[in-house]
Amino acid sequence: AAGVIQSPRHLIKEKRETATLKCYPIPRHDTVYWYQQGPGQDPQFLISFYEKMQSDKGSIPDRFSAQQFSDYHSELNMSSLELGDSALYFCASSLSGLNTEAFFGQGTRLTVV
Amino acid sequence: DQQVKQNSPSLSVQEGRISILNCDYTNSMFDYFLWYKKYPAEGPTFLISISSIKDKNEDGRFTVFLNKSAKHLSLHIVPSQPGDSAVYFCAAGATQGGSEKLVFGKGTKLTVNP
């Protein structure tokens, strides 16, 4: 079965650079979530989209932006990168309607040097 | 303020024994709960969930118990196997209020020894 695809799997950027992370949800899933997991930390919710519209916003810095496209894939854009942005970034997708589990991708490991 | 708490960062059990992972929450709006299993360098994998209208949900070797009055849930793995060694995250969500995000605990690293 198709799972959530994230690209790239690994990314190394320098401070003040920009990065774009992509997420392709499970087919027919209409909701996408982004989470950030720092070293030794729990996943922190960043932002979510339902039917191409932002549905919820968490602790996402103003330097970050995201969107969901017509094909339901989502991109997380990160600018003016800081060392503290180094983390695993997970995308999850679910079918609309609450009480449904979210399926996660394998994550993108971003390292800012 | 940590709304979902997993107070044990690690747990070690012998193969064949029962593993019990605990999770406490503070937000009374949470009405569904999920457990995710995570291996290093991989995304969390959904394991089992429970709605607040139930107090128990069982799926094979995995059982989740929910005590709403105590705002506590636990995951039981019986019998434990070495392949169960992973980090287990408890997550909670609220169906009311329009928010679809899941709030995660910090995780408990389970080690099952052969």
HADDOCK unambig.tbl for C-alpha pairs under 7 A between the chains (distance, minus, plus):
assign (segid A and resid 41 and name CA) (segid B and resid 106 and name CA) 6.03 0.50 0.50
assign (segid A and resid 42 and name CA) (segid B and resid 104 and name CA) 6.36 0.50 0.50
assign (segid A and resid 42 and name CA) (segid B and resid 105 and name CA) 6.01 0.50 0.50
assign (segid A and resid 42 and name CA) (segid B and resid 106 and name CA) 4.16 0.50 0.50
assign (segid A and resid 42 and name CA) (segid B and resid 107 and name CA) 6.50 0.50 0.50
assign (segid A and resid 43 and name CA) (segid B and resid 104 and name CA) 6.24 0.50 0.50
assign (segid A and resid 45 and name CA) (segid B and resid 101 and name CA) 6.95 0.50 0.50
assign (segid A and resid 56 and name CA) (segid B and resid 99 and name CA) 6.13 0.50 0.50
assign (segid A and resid 56 and name CA) (segid B and resid 100 and name CA) 6.96 0.50 0.50
assign (segid A and resid 56 and name CA) (segid B and resid 101 and name CA) 6.99 0.50 0.50
assign (segid A and resid 90 and name CA) (segid B and resid 43 and name CA) 6.72 0.50 0.50
assign (segid A and resid 98 and name CA) (segid B and resid 95 and name CA) 5.83 0.50 0.50
assign (segid A and resid 98 and name CA) (segid B and resid 100 and name CA) 6.89 0.50 0.50
assign (segid A and resid 99 and name CA) (segid B and resid 32 and name CA) 6.34 0.50 0.50
assign (segid A and resid 103 and name CA) (segid B and resid 45 and name CA) 6.80 0.50 0.50
assign (segid A and resid 103 and name CA) (segid B and resid 46 and name CA) 6.48 0.50 0.50
assign (segid A and resid 104 and name CA) (segid B and resid 43 and name CA) 5.62 0.50 0.50
assign (segid A and resid 104 and name CA) (segid B and resid 44 and name CA) 5.84 0.50 0.50
assign (segid A and resid 104 and name CA) (segid B and resid 45 and name CA) 6.52 0.50 0.50
assign (segid A and resid 105 and name CA) (segid B and resid 43 and name CA) 5.36 0.50 0.50
assign (segid A and resid 106 and name CA) (segid B and resid 42 and name CA) 4.68 0.50 0.50
assign (segid A and resid 106 and name CA) (segid B and resid 43 and name CA) 3.97 0.50 0.50
assign (segid A and resid 107 and name CA) (segid B and resid 42 and name CA) 6.65 0.50 0.50
assign (segid A and resid 107 and name CA) (segid B and resid 43 and name CA) 5.62 0.50 0.50
